[in-house]
Amino acid sequence: MKTANATTTNSQFPRTIDLLFINCHLATMVKGAYTIIKDAALGITGKKISWTGEQTNLPDNPEKLATQVIDCRNKWILPGFVDCHTHLVWAGSRSEEFEMRLNGARYEEIAQQGGGIASTVRATRAATKEDLFSQASKRMDTLLKQGITCVEIKSGYGLDLETELKMLSVIDQLNQAFPQQIEPTFLGAHALPKEFKDRSDAYVDLVTQTMLPRVKDQKIASAVDVFCEGIAFSKSQTRKIFKAATDMGFRVKLHAEQLSDMDGAALAAEFNALSCDHLEYLSSPGAQKMAEQDVAAVLLPGAFYFLKETKKPPIHLLRKLGIPMAISTDLNPGSSPIHSMTLILNMACLLFDLTCEEALAGATINGAKALGLEQTKGTLEVGKDADLVLWDINTPADLCYLIGTTPIEMVVISGKVQYTNP
């Protein structure tokens, strides 16, 4: 573990501190490393971190320096988790399909019976905004108690204009109602709806000519995603959507190389994408293009686990090229109904062979990088958003090692305590 000896990250102690944590250990995750400060203190002023350093370097008694002082009793503070890839808003359940698969049914058979993503689309289209908000609120509350302080949420279970806008509206409601920062992503090109069977180009026209302009006008998405795969949209169709999206000022990201090598990573790099996600079949040329354009790789071990996949992402290649590796829950009803980031940390280590340090960087600074938020989130540094979690652990690696427990003491978002463990 890398230990920092710096006393503070700013040259002058802040004039005012609203909240001061003392008797703590910090894993700041600066530059994607643990960068530990033992026997530390951390100050918050307003919504930002205003001081970090060894407690012995505080200029006065803590009670004289801050409005509120929290004694951490030698517990650990890490940046809040950034869950950079989720499909959190949906209606219906796929648990019956799960049982069918366990009894030997193939996905194609389930889809032919109206299951798969089509069942989620039907349920989401039929649901009211109130129903979607109510169900998604429970998931958001669970994520908060998992230490997730920032979350990306995609649309993509509507596949028509009305429902896609409904989903994005619900995501906006969640952003207003919950303390976590939510990054909304338009994923109209998630799958081909049944009414466009054998007419995928016509559906792409609907996405580019009708859906995207409405999403832009309503200002309810910050990025655009596409599922580029043999069962979804081709590289040329993805290019068309990316061109329309970037022309309208959207950043783009891509579900890429999950089931086959579609050369999507190179296409995403061409459009300076925020991230490529999944990447089990990523090629060396595609990875090189990602590295050249500083595109983050989002690894989703939950889907790999749930679908019983065997092809792992080329972790050694990502390491060699210095590509930032983010990890995320991929929370969704079909392939990763997982609400626990600590479980994902464990999966990233055991299934994808990440080190604990790499996994924690993936859930913090590299997760922020995958959303274009690395300048404000993901590390404990002066000037960054005061999104942090107090953990009752012995070492940061415990968060990857322990299974079935989330030893959180407190979650702070934008400088305010938003959750304390009863």
C-alpha positions as CSV (number, residue, x, y, z in Angstrom):
1,M,0.0,0.0,0.0
2,K,1.3,3.5,-0.9
3,T,1.4,5.9,2.0
4,A,1.4,9.7,1.7
5,N,3.3,11.8,4.2
6,A,2.0,15.1,3.0
7,T,0.5,17.1,5.8
8,T,-2.0,19.0,3.6
9,T,-2.8,19.6,0.0
10,N,-3.1,23.3,0.2
11,S,-0.6,25.8,1.3
12,Q,-2.8,27.6,3.8
13,F,-5.2,26.2,6.4
14,P,-8.8,27.2,5.5
15,R,-10.2,30.1,7.4
16,T,-13.4,28.2,8.1
17,I,-14.2,24.5,8.4
18,D,-17.8,23.3,8.7
19,L,-17.1,19.6,9.3
20,L,-13.8,18.1,10.5
21,F,-13.1,14.4,10.8
22,I,-10.4,13.5,13.2
23,N,-8.7,10.2,14.3
24,C,-9.1,8.7,10.9
25,H,-7.1,7.0,8.2
26,L,-7.5,8.2,4.6
27,A,-7.2,6.2,1.4
28,T,-7.3,9.1,-0.9
29,M,-7.1,7.1,-4.2
30,V,-5.1,9.9,-5.8
31,K,-3.7,8.8,-9.1
32,G,-5.5,5.5,-8.7
33,A,-3.4,4.4,-5.8
34,Y,-4.3,3.9,-2.2
35,T,-2.2,6.9,-1.3
36,I,-2.8,6.4,2.4
37,I,-2.5,9.1,5.1
38,K,-2.5,7.5,8.6
39,D,-3.6,9.2,11.8
40,A,-5.3,11.9,9.7
41,A,-7.8,14.6,9.7
42,L,-10.1,15.8,6.9
43,G,-11.9,19.1,6.7
44,I,-14.9,20.1,4.7
45,T,-16.0,23.7,3.9
46,G,-19.3,24.0,2.2
47,K,-19.6,21.3,-0.4
48,K,-15.9,20.8,-0.9
49,I,-12.9,19.1,0.8
50,S,-10.8,22.0,2.2
51,W,-8.0,20.2,4.1
52,T,-6.4,16.7,4.4
53,G,-3.3,15.7,6.3
54,E,-1.9,14.2,9.4
55,Q,-3.8,15.2,12.5
56,T,-0.7,16.4,14.3
57,N,-0.4,19.2,11.7
58,L,-3.7,20.8,12.6
59,P,-2.9,24.3,13.7
60,D,-5.1,24.2,16.8
61,N,-7.5,22.2,18.9
62,P,-10.1,20.6,16.5
63,E,-13.0,22.1,18.4
64,K,-11.6,25.5,17.8
65,L,-11.2,24.9,14.1
66,A,-14.5,23.6,13.0
67,T,-18.2,24.0,13.5
68,Q,-18.7,20.2,13.9
69,V,-16.1,17.6,14.7
70,I,-16.5,13.9,14.2
71,D,-14.2,11.5,16.0
72,C,-13.7,8.5,13.7
73,R,-12.0,6.3,16.3
74,N,-9.4,5.1,13.9
75,K,-11.8,4.1,11.1
76,W,-11.1,4.6,7.4
77,I,-12.4,7.3,5.0
78,L,-12.5,6.6,1.3
79,P,-14.0,8.6,-1.6
80,G,-17.7,7.7,-2.2
81,F,-18.2,5.0,-4.8
82,V,-19.1,6.2,-8.4
83,D,-21.4,3.7,-10.0
84,C,-20.8,4.6,-13.6
85,H,-23.0,2.1,-15.5
86,T,-26.5,1.3,-14.4
87,H,-30.0,0.7,-15.9
88,L,-31.7,1.5,-12.6
89,V,-35.1,2.5,-13.8
90,W,-37.3,-0.4,-14.9
91,A,-40.6,-2.1,-14.2
92,G,-41.4,-5.8,-13.9
93,S,-39.3,-8.7,-12.8
94,R,-37.2,-11.3,-14.6
95,S,-37.0,-13.8,-11.7
96,E,-39.2,-16.3,-13.5
97,E,-36.8,-16.2,-16.5
98,F,-33.9,-16.8,-14.1
99,E,-35.6,-20.0,-12.9
100,M,-36.3,-21.0,-16.5
101,R,-32.6,-20.6,-17.3
102,L,-31.6,-22.7,-14.3
103,N,-34.0,-25.4,-15.6
104,G,-32.2,-25.5,-18.9
105,A,-34.1,-23.0,-21.1
106,R,-31.9,-21.1,-23.6
107,Y,-32.2,-17.3,-23.9
108,E,-33.5,-17.7,-27.5
109,E,-36.4,-19.8,-26.2
110,I,-37.2,-17.3,-23.5
111,A,-37.1,-14.5,-26.0
112,Q,-39.4,-16.4,-28.4
113,Q,-41.9,-16.7,-25.6
114,G,-41.9,-12.9,-25.1
115,G,-39.3,-12.8,-22.4
116,G,-35.9,-11.2,-22.2
117,I,-35.6,-7.5,-22.7
118,A,-39.0,-7.4,-24.4
119,S,-40.7,-8.3,-21.2
120,T,-39.0,-5.4,-19.4
121,V,-39.9,-3.1,-22.3
122,R,-43.6,-4.1,-22.0
123,A,-43.7,-3.6,-18.3
124,T,-41.8,-0.3,-18.4
125,R,-44.1,1.0,-21.2
126,A,-47.2,0.1,-19.2
127,A,-45.9,1.6,-15.9
128,T,-46.7,5.1,-14.8
129,K,-44.1,7.7,-13.9
130,E,-45.2,7.3,-10.3
131,D,-44.7,3.5,-10.4
132,L,-41.3,3.8,-12.0
133,F,-40.2,6.4,-9.5
134,S,-41.4,4.4,-6.5
135,Q,-39.5,1.3,-7.6
136,A,-36.4,3.1,-8.6
137,S,-36.4,5.0,-5.3
138,K,-35.9,1.8,-3.4
139,R,-32.9,1.0,-5.5
140,M,-31.5,4.4,-5.0
141,D,-31.9,4.1,-1.3
142,T,-30.1,0.8,-1.3
143,L,-27.2,2.3,-3.4
144,L,-26.8,5.1,-0.8
145,K,-26.5,2.6,2.0
146,Q,-23.8,0.8,-0.1
147,G,-21.6,4.0,-0.2
148,I,-22.5,4.9,-3.7
149,T,-22.5,8.7,-3.9
150,C,-22.7,9.2,-7.7
151,V,-24.6,7.1,-10.1
152,E,-25.1,7.0,-13.9
153,I,-28.6,5.8,-15.0
154,K,-29.5,4.9,-18.5
155,S,-32.9,4.9,-20.3
156,G,-33.3,2.1,-22.8
157,Y,-36.3,0.1,-21.7
158,G,-38.8,2.2,-23.6
159,L,-37.6,1.9,-27.2
160,D,-40.2,4.4,-28.2
161,L,-40.2,8.2,-27.9
162,E,-42.9,8.4,-25.2
163,T,-41.4,5.8,-22.8
164,E,-37.8,6.9,-23.3
165,L,-38.8,10.4,-22.3
166,K,-40.8,9.0,-19.4
167,M,-37.7,7.2,-18.2
168,L,-35.5,10.2,-18.5
169,S,-38.1,12.3,-16.6
170,V,-38.1,9.8,-13.8
171,I,-34.3,9.9,-13.7
172,D,-34.5,13.6,-13.4
173,Q,-37.0,13.2,-10.5
174,L,-34.6,10.9,-8.7
175,N,-31.9,13.4,-9.1
176,Q,-34.0,16.0,-7.4
177,A,-35.2,13.6,-4.6
178,F,-31.9,11.9,-3.7
179,P,-28.6,13.3,-2.5
180,Q,-26.5,11.3,-4.9
181,Q,-25.4,13.0,-8.1
182,I,-27.1,11.3,-11.0
183,E,-25.7,11.4,-14.6
184,P,-28.6,10.6,-17.0
185,T,-27.7,8.7,-20.2
186,F,-30.0,8.3,-23.2
187,L,-29.9,4.6,-24.4
188,G,-32.6,4.6,-27.0
189,A,-30.4,2.3,-29.1
190,H,-30.4,-0.5,-26.5
191,A,-32.3,-3.1,-28.5
192,L,-34.6,-3.3,-31.5
193,P,-38.3,-3.1,-30.5
194,K,-40.6,-5.8,-31.9
195,E,-42.6,-3.3,-33.9
196,F,-39.4,-2.6,-35.9
197,K,-38.5,-6.3,-36.5
198,D,-36.4,-6.5,-39.7
199,R,-36.4,-2.7,-40.0
200,S,-33.4,-1.8,-37.8
201,D,-32.3,1.1,-40.1
202,A,-35.8,2.6,-39.7
203,Y,-35.5,2.5,-35.9
204,V,-32.0,4.1,-36.1
205,D,-33.7,6.9,-38.1
206,L,-36.3,7.3,-35.3
207,V,-33.5,7.5,-32.7
208,T,-31.5,10.1,-34.6
209,Q,-34.2,12.2,-36.2
210,T,-36.9,12.2,-33.5
211,M,-35.7,10.9,-30.2
212,L,-32.4,12.7,-29.9
213,P,-33.7,16.1,-30.8
214,R,-36.4,15.8,-28.2
215,V,-33.9,14.6,-25.5
216,K,-31.7,17.6,-26.4
217,D,-34.6,20.1,-26.3
218,Q,-35.7,18.8,-22.9
219,K,-32.1,18.8,-21.5
220,I,-32.7,15.5,-19.6
221,A,-29.5,13.6,-20.7
222,S,-25.9,14.3,-20.5
223,A,-24.6,11.5,-22.7
224,V,-25.8,9.0,-25.3
225,D,-25.1,5.3,-25.3
226,V,-25.5,2.5,-27.9
227,F,-25.4,-1.3,-27.7
228,C,-23.1,-2.2,-30.6
229,E,-23.4,-6.0,-31.0
230,G,-24.7,-8.6,-33.4
231,I,-28.0,-8.9,-31.4
232,A,-28.4,-5.1,-31.3
233,F,-26.9,-2.4,-33.6
234,S,-24.1,-2.6,-36.2
235,K,-21.0,-0.5,-36.3
236,S,-22.4,1.6,-39.2
237,Q,-25.6,2.2,-37.3
238,T,-23.7,3.1,-34.2
239,R,-21.6,5.5,-36.2
240,K,-24.8,7.2,-37.5
241,I,-26.2,7.6,-33.9
242,F,-22.8,8.8,-32.6
243,K,-22.6,11.4,-35.4
244,A,-26.0,12.8,-34.7
245,A,-25.4,12.8,-30.9
246,T,-22.0,14.6,-31.1
247,D,-23.4,17.1,-33.6
248,M,-26.0,18.0,-30.9
249,G,-23.3,18.4,-28.3
250,F,-23.7,15.1,-26.4
251,R,-20.8,13.0,-25.1
252,V,-21.0,9.4,-26.1
253,K,-20.3,6.0,-24.5
254,L,-20.6,2.5,-25.8
255,H,-21.7,-1.0,-24.9
256,A,-18.8,-2.6,-26.7
257,E,-17.3,-6.1,-27.4
258,Q,-19.4,-7.9,-24.8
259,L,-20.4,-10.9,-27.0
260,S,-18.1,-10.5,-30.0
261,D,-15.5,-8.1,-31.5
262,M,-17.5,-5.6,-33.5
263,D,-14.6,-3.1,-33.5
264,G,-16.8,-0.8,-31.4
265,A,-13.9,0.3,-29.2
266,A,-12.1,1.9,-32.2
267,L,-15.3,3.6,-33.2
268,A,-15.9,4.9,-29.7
269,A,-12.3,6.3,-29.7
270,E,-12.9,8.0,-33.0
271,F,-15.8,9.9,-31.3
272,N,-13.7,10.6,-28.2
273,A,-16.1,8.6,-26.1
274,L,-16.2,8.8,-22.3
275,S,-16.0,5.0,-22.0
276,C,-16.3,1.6,-23.6
277,D,-18.2,-0.9,-21.4
278,H,-18.0,-4.7,-21.0
279,L,-15.0,-5.3,-23.4
280,E,-14.7,-9.1,-23.0
281,Y,-13.8,-9.4,-26.7
282,L,-11.7,-6.3,-26.9
283,S,-9.0,-6.6,-29.5
284,S,-5.4,-5.2,-29.3
285,P,-6.0,-2.6,-32.1
286,G,-9.2,-1.5,-30.4
287,A,-7.5,-1.1,-27.0
288,Q,-4.7,0.9,-28.7
289,K,-7.3,3.3,-30.1
290,M,-8.9,3.6,-26.7
291,A,-5.5,4.4,-25.1
292,E,-4.7,7.0,-27.7
293,Q,-8.0,8.9,-27.0
294,D,-7.9,8.3,-23.2
295,V,-11.2,6.4,-23.3
296,A,-12.0,4.6,-20.0
297,A,-12.7,0.9,-19.9
298,V,-15.8,0.0,-17.8
299,L,-15.6,-3.6,-16.5
300,L,-18.9,-5.2,-15.5
301,P,-18.1,-8.4,-13.6
302,G,-21.7,-8.7,-12.4
303,A,-23.0,-9.4,-15.9
304,F,-20.1,-11.8,-16.5
305,Y,-21.0,-13.7,-13.4
306,F,-24.8,-13.7,-13.8
307,L,-24.6,-14.9,-17.5
308,K,-22.0,-17.5,-16.7
309,E,-19.6,-16.1,-19.3
310,T,-16.1,-17.5,-19.7
311,K,-14.4,-14.9,-21.9
312,K,-12.6,-12.4,-19.6
313,P,-11.7,-8.8,-20.6
314,P,-8.0,-8.5,-21.6
315,I,-6.9,-7.0,-18.2
316,H,-3.2,-7.4,-19.0
317,L,-3.7,-5.4,-22.2
318,L,-5.5,-2.6,-20.4
319,R,-2.8,-2.5,-17.8
320,K,0.0,-2.5,-20.4
321,L,-1.6,0.4,-22.3
322,G,-2.5,2.4,-19.1
323,I,-6.2,2.5,-19.9
324,P,-8.2,3.6,-16.8
325,M,-10.2,0.6,-15.6
326,A,-13.6,1.5,-14.0
327,I,-15.9,-1.1,-12.5
328,S,-19.7,-0.8,-11.9
329,T,-22.7,-2.8,-10.8
330,D,-24.4,-2.7,-14.2
331,L,-27.6,-2.8,-12.1
332,N,-30.4,-4.1,-14.4
333,P,-33.2,-6.7,-14.4
334,G,-31.8,-9.1,-17.0
335,S,-28.1,-9.7,-16.6
336,S,-26.9,-8.0,-13.4
337,P,-29.6,-7.5,-10.7
338,I,-26.8,-6.5,-8.3
339,H,-27.1,-3.6,-5.9
340,S,-23.8,-4.1,-4.0
341,M,-20.6,-2.3,-5.0
342,T,-18.6,-4.3,-2.4
343,L,-19.7,-7.5,-4.1
344,I,-18.7,-6.1,-7.4
345,L,-15.3,-5.3,-5.9
346,N,-14.9,-8.9,-4.9
347,M,-16.0,-10.1,-8.3
348,A,-13.6,-7.8,-10.1
349,C,-10.7,-9.3,-8.1
350,L,-11.7,-13.0,-8.3
351,L,-13.2,-13.1,-11.8
352,F,-11.2,-10.5,-13.6
353,D,-7.9,-10.7,-11.6
354,L,-7.8,-7.1,-10.6
355,T,-5.8,-6.2,-7.5
356,C,-7.7,-4.7,-4.5
357,E,-6.1,-1.3,-5.3
358,E,-7.2,-1.5,-8.9
359,A,-10.7,-2.5,-8.0
360,L,-11.1,0.4,-5.5
361,A,-9.7,2.8,-8.1
362,G,-12.2,1.4,-10.5
363,A,-15.1,2.2,-8.1
364,T,-13.8,5.7,-7.3
365,I,-11.5,7.8,-9.5
366,N,-11.8,5.7,-12.6
367,G,-15.5,5.5,-12.2
368,A,-15.5,9.3,-12.1
369,K,-13.3,9.3,-15.2
370,A,-15.8,7.2,-17.1
371,L,-18.4,9.9,-16.5
372,G,-16.1,12.8,-17.2
373,L,-16.2,13.8,-13.5
374,E,-12.6,13.0,-12.6
375,Q,-11.9,16.7,-11.8
376,T,-14.6,16.9,-9.1
377,K,-15.1,13.3,-7.8
378,G,-13.3,10.1,-7.0
379,T,-10.5,11.1,-4.7
380,L,-10.0,12.8,-1.4
381,E,-8.3,16.0,-2.5
382,V,-8.7,19.7,-1.6
383,G,-11.2,21.4,-3.9
384,K,-13.0,18.2,-4.9
385,D,-16.6,17.5,-3.9
386,A,-16.9,16.3,-0.3
387,D,-18.4,12.9,-1.3
388,L,-16.9,10.3,1.1
389,V,-17.6,7.3,3.2
390,L,-16.5,6.4,6.7
391,W,-15.8,2.6,6.9
392,D,-15.4,0.4,10.0
393,I,-12.6,-1.7,8.4
394,N,-9.0,-2.6,9.2
395,T,-7.6,-1.9,5.8
396,P,-9.0,-0.7,2.4
397,A,-8.6,-4.2,1.0
398,D,-11.3,-5.4,3.4
399,L,-13.8,-3.8,1.0
400,C,-12.8,-6.3,-1.6
401,Y,-12.3,-9.2,0.8
402,L,-15.3,-9.2,3.0
403,I,-18.5,-10.7,1.5
404,G,-22.1,-10.2,2.7
405,T,-21.4,-7.1,4.8
406,T,-21.1,-3.4,4.1
407,P,-19.4,-2.0,7.2
408,I,-20.4,1.6,6.6
409,E,-20.5,4.1,9.5
410,M,-21.4,7.2,7.6
411,V,-22.0,8.6,4.0
412,V,-21.3,12.2,3.3
413,I,-22.4,13.8,0.0
414,S,-21.6,17.4,-1.0
415,G,-20.4,18.1,2.6
416,K,-23.6,16.8,4.3
417,V,-24.1,13.6,6.3
418,Q,-26.7,11.7,4.3
419,Y,-26.6,8.3,6.0
420,T,-25.4,6.9,9.3
421,N,-25.5,3.3,10.1
422,P,-28.1,2.8,12.9
